[in-house]
Amino acid sequence: VPLPDPVAKVSLGPNFSAFLTTTGDLYTCGYGGSAVNGMGCLGHGNMESYQSPKLVNSLVEDGCYAADVHCGEYSMTVLTTEGEVLTCGTGSFGRLGNMETLDQLYLEPVEMIAGDDVVQIASGFAFSLALNKGGIIHAWGKNNEGQLGAGVGLAVDVYAMESLPTPIEGLLEGRKVTRIAAGHSHAAAVTSTGELFTWGMHMDHEPKLENSLLHTKIVDVACGQNYTLALDQEGRLYSLGKGKTGVLGLASTKMTPQPILVE
């Protein structure tokens, strides 16, 4: 379906999709939710499903323009051009970041980081991250595998969650983060000095420095379901995590706990 303006960004979730145009308009389509799974992930004020992209009118009415969008399982996180973070959809496990577990049918601000000047967002299956201009990450949502990077001080079990944005500290404290990425149940960050940190997946409950990459400078990172890819300044690609189906590009399907150069 042709949209009125060119598409600048696409986000694909397990159940729905979002399209961001060059003019900052947001379109969504797919599964609209249910009373069981939660509703409102498309941001249209209902739980209807749509088979073609539909403009999220509430943003237009509020004079908001989207700069980025990420789709979770049944929730959506949006970054506006003003640096504000908005969420909608199912509220279970605190994934909307507003202390409630109620669903939101429309995009609403994440109040606790409203004045934070957020520059990047990332979402996993049921959690989200927001990176502010100062290089600090806040995380909220499900924490059953340590994906919020909050450390072992918080109980990490099937019901673990944070319903308000919580700063990720540990080894990241005092460092400036420049890039973030979220997978299904883990996350990663790159610092201004080119260090790579990862956490989650029931392995590390707070940011772990990938020491084997200290010989180079990492500039970008991406996370999939239980695996991570990192790009260095020379254009070399490294992968780590679970290698099922060959996703690591290492001619193997084995688990790789340390980053390995993809050749």
Secondary structure as a PSIPRED ss2 file (coil, helix, strand):
# PSIPRED VFORMAT (PSIPRED V4.0)

   1 V C   1.000  0.000  0.000
   2 P C   1.000  0.000  0.000
   3 L C   1.000  0.000  0.000
   4 P C   1.000  0.000  0.000
   5 D C   1.000  0.000  0.000
   6 P C   1.000  0.000  0.000
   7 V E   0.000  0.000  1.000
   8 A E   0.000  0.000  1.000
   9 K E   0.000  0.000  1.000
  10 V E   0.000  0.000  1.000
  11 S E   0.000  0.000  1.000
  12 L E   0.000  0.000  1.000
  13 G C   1.000  0.000  0.000
  14 P C   1.000  0.000  0.000
  15 N C   1.000  0.000  0.000
  16 F E   0.000  0.000  1.000
  17 S E   0.000  0.000  1.000
  18 A E   0.000  0.000  1.000
  19 F E   0.000  0.000  1.000
  20 L E   0.000  0.000  1.000
  21 T E   0.000  0.000  1.000
  22 T C   1.000  0.000  0.000
  23 T C   1.000  0.000  0.000
  24 G C   1.000  0.000  0.000
  25 D C   1.000  0.000  0.000
  26 L E   0.000  0.000  1.000
  27 Y E   0.000  0.000  1.000
  28 T E   0.000  0.000  1.000
  29 C E   0.000  0.000  1.000
  30 G E   0.000  0.000  1.000
  31 Y C   1.000  0.000  0.000
  32 G C   1.000  0.000  0.000
  33 G E   0.000  0.000  1.000
  34 S E   0.000  0.000  1.000
  35 A C   1.000  0.000  0.000
  36 V C   1.000  0.000  0.000
  37 N C   1.000  0.000  0.000
  38 G E   0.000  0.000  1.000
  39 M E   0.000  0.000  1.000
  40 G C   1.000  0.000  0.000
  41 C C   1.000  0.000  0.000
  42 L C   1.000  0.000  0.000
  43 G C   1.000  0.000  0.000
  44 H C   1.000  0.000  0.000
  45 G C   1.000  0.000  0.000
  46 N C   1.000  0.000  0.000
  47 M C   1.000  0.000  0.000
  48 E C   1.000  0.000  0.000
  49 S C   1.000  0.000  0.000
  50 Y E   0.000  0.000  1.000
  51 Q E   0.000  0.000  1.000
  52 S E   0.000  0.000  1.000
  53 P E   0.000  0.000  1.000
  54 K E   0.000  0.000  1.000
  55 L E   0.000  0.000  1.000
  56 V C   1.000  0.000  0.000
  57 N H   0.000  1.000  0.000
  58 S H   0.000  1.000  0.000
  59 L H   0.000  1.000  0.000
  60 V H   0.000  1.000  0.000
  61 E H   0.000  1.000  0.000
  62 D C   1.000  0.000  0.000
  63 G C   1.000  0.000  0.000
  64 C C   1.000  0.000  0.000
  65 Y C   1.000  0.000  0.000
  66 A E   0.000  0.000  1.000
  67 A E   0.000  0.000  1.000
  68 D E   0.000  0.000  1.000
  69 V E   0.000  0.000  1.000
  70 H E   0.000  0.000  1.000
  71 C E   0.000  0.000  1.000
  72 G C   1.000  0.000  0.000
  73 E C   1.000  0.000  0.000
  74 Y C   1.000  0.000  0.000
  75 S E   0.000  0.000  1.000
  76 M E   0.000  0.000  1.000
  77 T E   0.000  0.000  1.000
  78 V E   0.000  0.000  1.000
  79 L E   0.000  0.000  1.000
  80 T E   0.000  0.000  1.000
  81 T C   1.000  0.000  0.000
  82 E C   1.000  0.000  0.000
  83 G C   1.000  0.000  0.000
  84 E C   1.000  0.000  0.000
  85 V E   0.000  0.000  1.000
  86 L E   0.000  0.000  1.000
  87 T E   0.000  0.000  1.000
  88 C E   0.000  0.000  1.000
  89 G E   0.000  0.000  1.000
  90 T C   1.000  0.000  0.000
  91 G C   1.000  0.000  0.000
  92 S H   0.000  1.000  0.000
  93 F H   0.000  1.000  0.000
  94 G H   0.000  1.000  0.000
  95 R C   1.000  0.000  0.000
  96 L C   1.000  0.000  0.000
  97 G C   1.000  0.000  0.000
  98 N C   1.000  0.000  0.000
  99 M C   1.000  0.000  0.000
 100 E C   1.000  0.000  0.000
 101 T C   1.000  0.000  0.000
 102 L C   1.000  0.000  0.000
 103 D C   1.000  0.000  0.000
 104 Q E   0.000  0.000  1.000
 105 L E   0.000  0.000  1.000
 106 Y E   0.000  0.000  1.000
 107 L E   0.000  0.000  1.000
 108 E E   0.000  0.000  1.000
 109 P E   0.000  0.000  1.000
 110 V C   1.000  0.000  0.000
 111 E H   0.000  1.000  0.000
 112 M H   0.000  1.000  0.000
 113 I H   0.000  1.000  0.000
 114 A C   1.000  0.000  0.000
 115 G C   1.000  0.000  0.000
 116 D C   1.000  0.000  0.000
 117 D C   1.000  0.000  0.000
 118 V E   0.000  0.000  1.000
 119 V E   0.000  0.000  1.000
 120 Q E   0.000  0.000  1.000
 121 I E   0.000  0.000  1.000
 122 A E   0.000  0.000  1.000
 123 S E   0.000  0.000  1.000
 124 G C   1.000  0.000  0.000
 125 F C   1.000  0.000  0.000
 126 A C   1.000  0.000  0.000
 127 F E   0.000  0.000  1.000
 128 S E   0.000  0.000  1.000
 129 L E   0.000  0.000  1.000
 130 A E   0.000  0.000  1.000
 131 L E   0.000  0.000  1.000
 132 N E   0.000  0.000  1.000
 133 K C   1.000  0.000  0.000
 134 G C   1.000  0.000  0.000
 135 G C   1.000  0.000  0.000
 136 I C   1.000  0.000  0.000
 137 I E   0.000  0.000  1.000
 138 H E   0.000  0.000  1.000
 139 A E   0.000  0.000  1.000
 140 W E   0.000  0.000  1.000
 141 G E   0.000  0.000  1.000
 142 K E   0.000  0.000  1.000
 143 N C   1.000  0.000  0.000
 144 N C   1.000  0.000  0.000
 145 E C   1.000  0.000  0.000
 146 G C   1.000  0.000  0.000
 147 Q C   1.000  0.000  0.000
 148 L C   1.000  0.000  0.000
 149 G C   1.000  0.000  0.000
 150 A C   1.000  0.000  0.000
 151 G C   1.000  0.000  0.000
 152 V C   1.000  0.000  0.000
 153 G C   1.000  0.000  0.000
 154 L C   1.000  0.000  0.000
 155 A C   1.000  0.000  0.000
 156 V C   1.000  0.000  0.000
 157 D C   1.000  0.000  0.000
 158 V C   1.000  0.000  0.000
 159 Y C   1.000  0.000  0.000
 160 A C   1.000  0.000  0.000
 161 M E   0.000  0.000  1.000
 162 E E   0.000  0.000  1.000
 163 S E   0.000  0.000  1.000
 164 L E   0.000  0.000  1.000
 165 P E   0.000  0.000  1.000
 166 T E   0.000  0.000  1.000
 167 P E   0.000  0.000  1.000
 168 I C   1.000  0.000  0.000
 169 E C   1.000  0.000  0.000
 170 G H   0.000  1.000  0.000
 171 L H   0.000  1.000  0.000
 172 L H   0.000  1.000  0.000
 173 E C   1.000  0.000  0.000
 174 G C   1.000  0.000  0.000
 175 R C   1.000  0.000  0.000
 176 K C   1.000  0.000  0.000
 177 V E   0.000  0.000  1.000
 178 T E   0.000  0.000  1.000
 179 R E   0.000  0.000  1.000
 180 I E   0.000  0.000  1.000
 181 A E   0.000  0.000  1.000
 182 A E   0.000  0.000  1.000
 183 G C   1.000  0.000  0.000
 184 H C   1.000  0.000  0.000
 185 S C   1.000  0.000  0.000
 186 H E   0.000  0.000  1.000
 187 A E   0.000  0.000  1.000
 188 A E   0.000  0.000  1.000
 189 A E   0.000  0.000  1.000
 190 V E   0.000  0.000  1.000
 191 T E   0.000  0.000  1.000
 192 S C   1.000  0.000  0.000
 193 T C   1.000  0.000  0.000
 194 G C   1.000  0.000  0.000
 195 E C   1.000  0.000  0.000
 196 L E   0.000  0.000  1.000
 197 F E   0.000  0.000  1.000
 198 T E   0.000  0.000  1.000
 199 W E   0.000  0.000  1.000
 200 G E   0.000  0.000  1.000
 201 M C   1.000  0.000  0.000
 202 H C   1.000  0.000  0.000
 203 M C   1.000  0.000  0.000
 204 D E   0.000  0.000  1.000
 205 H E   0.000  0.000  1.000
 206 E E   0.000  0.000  1.000
 207 P E   0.000  0.000  1.000
 208 K E   0.000  0.000  1.000
 209 L E   0.000  0.000  1.000
 210 E C   1.000  0.000  0.000
 211 N H   0.000  1.000  0.000
 212 S H   0.000  1.000  0.000
 213 L H   0.000  1.000  0.000
 214 L C   1.000  0.000  0.000
 215 H C   1.000  0.000  0.000
 216 T C   1.000  0.000  0.000
 217 K C   1.000  0.000  0.000
 218 I E   0.000  0.000  1.000
 219 V E   0.000  0.000  1.000
 220 D E   0.000  0.000  1.000
 221 V E   0.000  0.000  1.000
 222 A E   0.000  0.000  1.000
 223 C E   0.000  0.000  1.000
 224 G C   1.000  0.000  0.000
 225 Q C   1.000  0.000  0.000
 226 N C   1.000  0.000  0.000
 227 Y E   0.000  0.000  1.000
 228 T E   0.000  0.000  1.000
 229 L E   0.000  0.000  1.000
 230 A E   0.000  0.000  1.000
 231 L E   0.000  0.000  1.000
 232 D E   0.000  0.000  1.000
 233 Q C   1.000  0.000  0.000
 234 E C   1.000  0.000  0.000
 235 G C   1.000  0.000  0.000
 236 R C   1.000  0.000  0.000
 237 L E   0.000  0.000  1.000
 238 Y E   0.000  0.000  1.000
 239 S E   0.000  0.000  1.000
 240 L E   0.000  0.000  1.000
 241 G E   0.000  0.000  1.000
 242 K C   1.000  0.000  0.000
 243 G C   1.000  0.000  0.000
 244 K H   0.000  1.000  0.000
 245 T H   0.000  1.000  0.000
 246 G H   0.000  1.000  0.000
 247 V C   1.000  0.000  0.000
 248 L C   1.000  0.000  0.000
 249 G C   1.000  0.000  0.000
 250 L C   1.000  0.000  0.000
 251 A C   1.000  0.000  0.000
 252 S C   1.000  0.000  0.000
 253 T C   1.000  0.000  0.000
 254 K C   1.000  0.000  0.000
 255 M C   1.000  0.000  0.000
 256 T E   0.000  0.000  1.000
 257 P E   0.000  0.000  1.000
 258 Q E   0.000  0.000  1.000
 259 P E   0.000  0.000  1.000
 260 I E   0.000  0.000  1.000
 261 L E   0.000  0.000  1.000
 262 V C   1.000  0.000  0.000
 263 E C   1.000  0.000  0.000
